Amino acid sequence: MPQGIGRVTVWLCAASIGISYCDRVNMAVAVVAMSSIYKWTHAQQAAVLSAFFYGYVASQLLGSVFASRFGGRYVLFWASVIWSLSTLVTPEAAHVGLRTLLACRVILGLAEGMAFPSTYHIFGESSADERSRNIGALHAGGFVGTIVAFYVSEAVVYGTHWQYVFRLFGVLGLLWAVIWGQHVAWVTICSFPHDRILKEDEAIPTLIQHHEEEAPVPVRDKLGTNITFDLRDSKLYKVAWRLCIHRSVIPIFVGHVCHATAHFIALSWLPTYYHDITAARTNHTQSEIKFSSKAAVIAGPYACMAVFSVVAAYVADLLISRGMNRTSKS
């Protein structure tokens, strides 16, 4: 059984998700100012905002494969470095041209698409009675990051210059990567005195011995991550496609699709919507509108989601600790 993960790991992972959401929101706010400078049409704005999701969708499964093979901690580190650098150079990409900016946004999506798979892999070490709370904290971090990003991005874009918002969150992501790297190194050092780490030559006899019993073999890697090797399966790392059509999983997929559709439409387009509505009602041009994206109104739903993601997680863990079946009523 997993022995659990530390609070520091949980909160650092939540912070990484929060920062990744900041890097999505900043463009949703800055695109209004950028459109007035580069004379983008609404179709071009849509291309800029949607380019991120092409990369984001493409790297979800890839991130899970990398996390299983190399460890979620390492994947999360390098993903954060890449998406932070992509955010940092966004102004230069915009100056070069629209296609360069679109490519930069796709790279941002590719890197951020690995964030959730790698953190879920890390949280797989959690004990069953705390896993929901950890996941709840993780998602709350994303919602809090969204709220912070709306306020900060609006203040920076309309108060100084739109370029600074990308510099700010890009540097913030790199600072997080440095802290995470130090944390991973500390976990690695601390794991050696307390846990017997199987080296490759020591693990092979153990695997052969268990193979006779045809049972999955638990092995801990150098970071203390629990990895299960099933010798009955020649491919250790593969996607369980049949799981996707399981009756317990389909409702999760449907619910997540509905949530993500509303969530990302609001995330990407509400600042532009409120800006255009304000311009139409006041008869001002877009360049004359200041602080019009209504951050307080936009942030409301995300504040509710942040609170209830934590509350629901605690309720779920409470029910699991009392023996409730997680997949059926029986």
C-alpha positions as CSV (number, residue, x, y, z in Angstrom):
1,M,0.0,0.0,0.0
2,P,1.2,3.6,-0.7
3,Q,2.6,5.2,2.4
4,G,1.4,8.7,1.5
5,I,3.2,11.8,0.3
6,G,4.2,14.9,2.3
7,R,2.2,18.1,2.6
8,V,5.0,20.0,0.9
9,T,4.8,17.8,-2.2
10,V,1.0,18.3,-2.3
11,W,1.2,22.1,-2.0
12,L,4.0,22.4,-4.5
13,C,2.1,20.4,-7.0
14,A,-1.0,22.6,-6.4
15,A,1.2,25.6,-6.9
16,S,2.5,24.3,-10.2
17,I,-1.1,23.8,-11.5
18,G,-1.9,27.3,-10.3
19,I,1.0,28.7,-12.2
20,S,0.1,26.7,-15.3
21,Y,-3.4,28.2,-15.2
22,C,-1.9,31.7,-14.8
23,D,-0.1,31.1,-18.1
24,R,-3.4,30.3,-19.8
25,V,-5.4,33.2,-18.3
26,N,-2.7,35.9,-19.1
27,M,-3.3,35.5,-22.8
28,A,-7.1,35.6,-22.4
29,V,-6.6,39.1,-20.9
30,A,-3.7,40.3,-22.9
31,V,-5.2,39.3,-26.3
32,V,-7.5,42.3,-26.1
33,A,-4.5,44.8,-25.9
34,M,-2.5,42.7,-28.4
35,S,-5.3,42.8,-30.9
36,S,-5.4,46.5,-30.9
37,I,-1.7,46.7,-31.6
38,Y,-1.4,43.9,-34.2
39,K,-4.8,44.6,-35.7
40,W,-6.0,41.0,-35.2
41,T,-9.5,40.0,-36.3
42,H,-11.8,38.0,-34.0
43,A,-10.8,34.9,-36.1
44,Q,-7.1,35.6,-35.4
45,Q,-7.8,36.1,-31.7
46,A,-9.6,32.7,-31.7
47,A,-6.6,31.1,-33.4
48,V,-4.3,32.6,-30.7
49,L,-6.5,31.4,-27.9
50,S,-7.2,27.9,-29.3
51,A,-3.6,27.1,-30.4
52,F,-2.8,26.2,-26.8
53,F,-5.4,23.5,-26.7
54,Y,-4.0,21.6,-29.8
55,G,-0.8,21.0,-27.8
56,Y,-2.7,20.5,-24.5
57,V,-4.8,17.6,-26.0
58,A,-1.9,16.0,-27.8
59,S,0.4,15.6,-24.8
60,Q,-2.1,14.2,-22.2
61,L,-1.3,10.5,-23.0
62,L,2.3,11.3,-23.7
63,G,2.6,12.9,-20.3
64,S,1.2,9.8,-18.6
65,V,3.6,7.5,-20.5
66,F,6.6,9.7,-19.6
67,A,5.5,9.9,-15.9
68,S,5.3,6.1,-15.8
69,R,8.7,5.6,-17.4
70,F,10.7,8.4,-15.9
71,G,8.8,9.4,-12.8
72,G,6.2,12.1,-12.3
73,R,8.6,14.4,-10.4
74,Y,11.0,14.6,-13.3
75,V,8.4,15.1,-15.9
76,L,6.7,17.9,-13.9
77,F,10.0,19.6,-13.5
78,W,10.9,19.7,-17.2
79,A,7.3,20.5,-18.3
80,S,7.3,23.5,-16.0
81,V,10.6,24.7,-17.4
82,I,9.3,24.4,-21.0
83,W,6.0,26.1,-20.4
84,S,7.6,28.9,-18.4
85,L,10.1,29.6,-21.1
86,S,7.3,29.5,-23.7
87,T,5.4,32.1,-21.6
88,L,8.5,34.2,-21.2
89,V,9.2,34.5,-24.9
90,T,5.6,35.1,-25.9
91,P,6.1,38.9,-26.6
92,E,9.0,38.1,-28.9
93,A,7.0,35.5,-30.7
94,A,4.1,38.0,-31.2
95,H,6.6,40.6,-32.6
96,V,7.9,38.1,-35.1
97,G,4.5,37.2,-36.4
98,L,1.2,35.4,-35.9
99,R,2.5,32.0,-36.9
100,T,5.4,32.2,-34.6
101,L,3.0,33.1,-31.8
102,L,0.8,30.2,-32.6
103,A,3.7,27.8,-32.5
104,C,4.7,29.2,-29.1
105,R,1.2,28.7,-27.8
106,V,1.2,25.1,-29.1
107,I,4.5,24.4,-27.3
108,L,3.0,25.9,-24.1
109,G,0.0,23.5,-24.5
110,L,2.3,20.5,-25.0
111,A,4.2,21.2,-21.8
112,E,1.2,22.0,-19.7
113,G,-0.6,18.9,-21.0
114,M,1.9,16.9,-19.0
115,A,1.2,18.7,-15.7
116,F,-1.9,16.7,-14.6
117,P,-0.6,13.3,-15.7
118,S,2.6,13.8,-13.8
119,T,1.0,15.1,-10.7
120,Y,-1.6,12.3,-10.7
121,H,1.3,9.8,-11.0
122,I,2.9,11.4,-7.9
123,F,-0.4,11.4,-6.0
124,G,-0.7,7.7,-6.8
125,E,1.6,7.3,-3.8
126,S,-1.1,8.7,-1.5
127,S,-2.9,6.4,0.8
128,A,-6.5,5.7,-0.1
129,D,-8.0,7.7,2.7
130,E,-6.1,10.9,1.7
131,R,-6.0,10.7,-2.1
132,S,-9.2,12.7,-2.7
133,R,-8.0,15.5,-0.4
134,N,-4.8,15.7,-2.3
135,I,-6.6,15.8,-5.7
136,G,-9.0,18.4,-4.3
137,A,-6.1,20.6,-3.2
138,L,-4.5,20.1,-6.6
139,H,-7.6,21.4,-8.5
140,A,-8.1,24.1,-6.0
141,G,-4.6,25.3,-6.8
142,G,-5.7,25.6,-10.5
143,F,-8.8,27.6,-9.6
144,V,-6.9,29.9,-7.2
145,G,-4.3,30.4,-9.9
146,T,-7.1,31.4,-12.3
147,I,-8.5,34.0,-9.9
148,V,-5.0,35.5,-9.1
149,A,-4.2,35.6,-12.8
150,F,-7.4,37.5,-13.8
151,Y,-6.7,40.2,-11.2
152,V,-2.9,40.4,-11.8
153,S,-3.1,40.2,-15.6
154,E,-5.8,42.9,-15.7
155,A,-3.8,45.2,-13.5
156,V,-0.5,44.6,-15.4
157,V,-2.0,44.7,-18.9
158,Y,-4.0,47.9,-18.4
159,G,-1.8,49.5,-15.8
160,T,1.7,49.1,-17.4
161,H,2.2,47.0,-20.6
162,W,0.8,43.7,-21.8
163,Q,4.4,42.3,-22.3
164,Y,5.1,42.4,-18.5
165,V,2.3,39.9,-17.7
166,F,4.1,37.2,-19.7
167,R,7.5,38.1,-18.1
168,L,6.0,38.0,-14.6
169,F,4.4,34.6,-14.9
170,G,7.3,33.2,-16.9
171,V,9.8,34.1,-14.2
172,L,7.4,32.8,-11.5
173,G,7.3,29.4,-13.2
174,L,11.0,29.2,-13.5
175,L,11.4,30.1,-9.8
176,W,8.9,27.3,-9.0
177,A,11.0,24.9,-11.1
178,V,14.1,25.8,-9.0
179,I,12.2,25.2,-5.7
180,W,10.7,21.9,-7.0
181,G,14.2,20.7,-8.2
182,Q,15.5,21.3,-4.7
183,H,12.6,19.5,-3.2
184,V,13.0,16.5,-5.4
185,A,16.7,16.4,-4.5
186,W,15.8,16.5,-0.8
187,V,13.3,13.7,-1.2
188,T,15.9,11.6,-3.1
189,I,18.4,12.1,-0.3
190,C,16.0,11.4,2.5
191,S,14.6,8.3,0.8
192,F,18.0,6.4,1.0
193,P,18.3,6.0,4.8
194,H,14.7,5.0,5.3
195,D,13.8,2.9,2.4
196,R,15.8,0.0,0.8
197,I,16.1,1.0,-2.8
198,L,16.3,-1.9,-5.2
199,K,19.0,-1.6,-7.7
200,E,18.5,-3.1,-11.2
201,D,20.6,-6.2,-10.4
202,E,18.8,-6.7,-7.1
203,A,15.3,-6.3,-8.6
204,I,15.8,-9.0,-11.3
205,P,15.9,-12.0,-9.0
206,T,12.9,-10.6,-7.1
207,L,11.0,-10.3,-10.4
208,I,11.9,-13.8,-11.4
209,Q,10.8,-15.2,-8.0
210,H,7.4,-13.5,-8.2
211,H,7.0,-14.5,-11.8
212,E,6.5,-18.1,-10.7
213,E,3.4,-16.9,-8.7
214,E,2.3,-14.8,-11.7
215,A,1.6,-11.8,-9.5
216,P,2.4,-8.1,-10.0
217,V,5.6,-7.1,-8.3
218,P,5.9,-3.8,-6.4
219,V,9.2,-2.0,-6.7
220,R,10.2,1.4,-5.4
221,D,12.3,3.6,-7.5
222,K,15.0,6.0,-6.3
223,L,12.4,8.7,-5.4
224,G,10.2,6.3,-3.5
225,T,7.6,6.0,-6.2
226,N,5.6,2.8,-6.2
227,I,5.9,1.0,-9.6
228,T,4.1,-2.2,-10.3
229,F,5.7,-4.6,-12.8
230,D,3.4,-7.3,-14.2
231,L,5.4,-10.0,-15.9
232,R,2.3,-11.4,-17.5
233,D,2.2,-8.4,-19.7
234,S,5.1,-7.8,-22.1
235,K,4.4,-4.1,-22.2
236,L,4.9,-2.5,-18.9
237,Y,3.7,0.9,-19.9
238,K,0.6,1.0,-22.0
239,V,-2.8,2.7,-21.9
240,A,-5.6,0.5,-20.7
241,W,-7.9,1.3,-23.6
242,R,-10.6,-1.1,-22.3
243,L,-10.8,1.0,-19.1
244,C,-12.1,3.9,-21.2
245,I,-15.4,2.1,-21.9
246,H,-15.9,0.7,-18.4
247,R,-19.3,1.7,-16.9
248,S,-17.6,3.4,-14.0
249,V,-15.3,5.5,-16.1
250,I,-17.7,6.7,-18.8
251,P,-19.7,9.0,-16.4
252,I,-16.4,10.5,-15.4
253,F,-15.5,11.2,-19.0
254,V,-18.9,12.7,-19.8
255,G,-18.9,14.9,-16.7
256,H,-15.3,16.1,-17.3
257,V,-16.1,17.0,-21.0
258,C,-19.1,19.0,-19.9
259,H,-17.1,20.8,-17.2
260,A,-14.1,21.5,-19.4
261,T,-16.2,22.9,-22.2
262,A,-17.9,25.5,-20.0
263,H,-14.7,26.1,-18.0
264,F,-12.4,26.8,-21.0
265,I,-14.9,28.8,-23.0
266,A,-15.3,31.1,-20.0
267,L,-11.6,31.1,-19.3
268,S,-10.7,32.1,-22.8
269,W,-13.5,34.4,-24.0
270,L,-15.1,36.2,-21.0
271,P,-12.4,38.9,-20.9
272,T,-12.9,39.7,-24.6
273,Y,-16.7,39.5,-24.2
274,Y,-16.8,42.0,-21.3
275,H,-14.3,44.3,-23.1
276,D,-16.4,44.4,-26.2
277,I,-19.7,44.9,-24.3
278,T,-18.2,47.8,-22.4
279,A,-16.9,49.3,-25.6
280,A,-20.3,49.0,-27.3
281,R,-22.2,50.5,-24.3
282,T,-19.8,53.5,-23.8
283,N,-19.1,54.2,-27.5
284,H,-15.4,54.0,-26.8
285,T,-12.8,52.4,-29.0
286,Q,-11.1,49.2,-27.7
287,S,-7.9,51.0,-27.1
288,E,-9.7,53.5,-24.8
289,I,-11.2,50.9,-22.5
290,K,-9.4,50.5,-19.1
291,F,-9.9,47.8,-16.6
292,S,-12.9,46.5,-18.5
293,S,-12.5,42.8,-18.3
294,K,-14.5,42.6,-15.0
295,A,-12.1,40.4,-13.1
296,A,-14.3,40.3,-10.0
297,V,-17.3,39.0,-12.0
298,I,-15.2,36.5,-14.0
299,A,-13.4,35.1,-10.9
300,G,-16.6,34.3,-9.0
301,P,-17.3,30.9,-10.5
302,Y,-13.6,29.9,-9.9
303,A,-13.8,30.9,-6.3
304,C,-16.8,28.6,-5.8
305,M,-15.0,25.8,-7.6
306,A,-11.9,26.2,-5.5
307,V,-14.0,25.9,-2.3
308,F,-16.2,23.0,-3.3
309,S,-13.3,21.0,-4.8
310,V,-11.8,20.9,-1.4
311,V,-15.1,20.3,0.4
312,A,-16.1,17.5,-1.9
313,A,-12.7,15.9,-1.5
314,Y,-13.0,15.8,2.2
315,V,-16.5,14.3,1.9
316,A,-15.2,11.6,-0.5
317,D,-12.4,10.6,1.8
318,L,-14.8,10.5,4.7
319,L,-17.1,8.1,2.8
320,I,-14.2,6.0,1.7
321,S,-12.8,5.7,5.3
322,R,-16.3,4.5,6.4
323,G,-16.1,1.7,3.8
324,M,-18.3,3.0,1.0
325,N,-17.7,1.4,-2.3
326,R,-16.1,3.8,-4.7
327,T,-17.7,2.5,-7.9
328,S,-21.2,1.3,-7.0
329,K,-23.8,1.5,-4.3
330,S,-23.4,-2.1,-3.3
